[in-house]
Amino acid sequence: MATIHHPFPDPLIIRNGIHIEQDSLIGNIDLPYSRRGPVHDTQASDPVKDSTLVVAGMLTLSAGTYAFRLSGRVLRNRVAFPPRAEQLLEAATAVMLAALVATTALAQGHGFAGFARPAGVLVGGVLAWRKAPFLAVVIAAAGTTAVLRLLGVP
């Protein structure tokens, strides 16, 4: 019979997702335990559990987004950019989109994503450049990546 090594001292029971020590002589002891020592009840002070804070954050972000979009419409006729600045802003949009595609295609976490994902992005990019239907672009890119991964290409 194989011995199983647990990260917590034996015997333990789990109640509501918290590891609790159990003493066979006196029954359950209400002492939550984790790898770092005693666990304190933080569920009441967890800001994510507070729905009021979540709703307030959503309302704040939506109001800010609406204000930015409205300011563009209001200030469009009042603010004039030189032609050179307009050309640079148009180029900056393409450069930022290309940088987003490159980082998404080439990186996973803090390392290189492997060769299958960039190959799929390349196939999708070529098909999009050739004005293929969007569904065909997505299916071809995902299919290329999947087939390469099935063949063992990382």
Buried (B, 14 or more C-beta within 10 A) or exposed (E): EEEEEEEEEEEBEEEEEBBBBBEEEEEEEEEBBEEEEEBEEEEEEEEEEEEEEEEEEEEEEEEEEEEEEEEEEEEEEEEEEEEEEEEEEEEEEEEEEEEEEEEEBBEEEEEEBBBBBBBBBEBBBEBBEEEEEEEEBBEBBEEBBEEBBEEEEE
